[in-house]
Amino acid sequence: MTTTAESHPPFFLRGNYAPVADEVTADALTVRGTIPPELRGRFVRNGPNPAHGVSPHWFLGDGMLHGVELDAGQVHWYRNRYVRTKSLAGEGPYVDDQGHVDLTVGPANTHVVGHAGRILALVESSLPYEMTVELDTVGWYDFDGRLTTAMTAHPKIDPATGELHFFGYAFTAPYLTYHVADRDGTLVRSEAITVPGPTMIHDFNLTEHHVVFMDLPVVFDLDLAMQGTMPYRWDDDYGARLGVMPRGGTDADVRWVDIEPCYVFHPMNAYESEGGIVLDVVRYSRLWDRSGDVFDPARLTRWTVDADAGTVKEEQLDDRATEFPRVDPRLVGRPYRYGYAVETVDGLGDEHMTLVKYDLETGRSQIHDFGPGREPGEPVFVPAGSGAEDRGWVMTYVYDAGRDTSDFVILAAGDFTAEAVATVPLPQRVPFGFHGSWIPDE
Ligand SMILES: [Fe+2]
């Protein structure tokens, strides 16, 4: 799968990767099955939806949220809304002639998270955009002027402290900056982290007492930047390393450990164990090397990091190709048993996808296959309260190629292979996108 065909549109502009034309609001939706009545809130997912129908790269389309609001066993609404960014309005540029970056300009297309009463639409190149519960755009958000870098699309909420841990990266120094907002959403820490050069840092790892940065060999490339596409490419000479920092530490406390060059967009989870810090990640052997803008299959891999010894043990946990890993939000950074991901046979852009539930304790896994032509997106786990770790639900959008539309689907996480608990046919398709969240009522 490549994005370089001249006469043929690239994969991200075809089929269910293609954008939808309209912003729709629908409130009379039928439900097959039963919406669990204790679910009160909304499932919201972000993804690229290039407003003019074209985009130089899958990662660069204008952000659009698709949401479904649930209350007392009913579906209040489905709606999709652009994140009304400066980019969407044609304002900019992101970088001017002097190399000055305007962090308020960006597509806000990658993730949407709730923290401290705010809903933030995120892309890693820019500041967040604040959204309302009805998916309207409030505007760009810089933590009351305190955030002076871009913000990753993958911040992590510590389940014990309620803090929001995140970072921003840049193609000028400081290349990497770590940030913490407290449970009330006040930005209380920003710490520049020294890395050798500007790399694409999509996500990071949080444990109870540490953060672990991934400095991997997909580096900034000015020529690609001048072409207006994703300005990063593989570099055989950059090396690859993990940086372990105590959560209260500084740049000087980071211990860097070399690893085999690879790329990781997404960890599934991380935690501390007697053998070291465990990082479960979706690992690509290479990314965006000479073969072009290709996503080869990626596999769930466990790194066990002994920062004192300076070693990392690497073991592949599954032969299947997967992406979009998620866990129980109550166990972020803590030992966990279950993880959920999308299985892709030939890498992203594959024709058929299923959901996989990993049991990391037994090493077993289960597949939920929605059937021929029915393709799920990222599985978001929503806990049902106390009890077993997998007592809860898995939510996603499922594209139905036969009907050329999508369903909102709720699975029982503890009965993963069973028929869906609820299926809600939507009035239009939801293009394949990136990440989402369950944002409960306050
Ligand atoms: Fe991501």
Residues whose N, C-alpha, C, O or C-beta is under 5 A from the ligand:
A	BS01	LIG	none
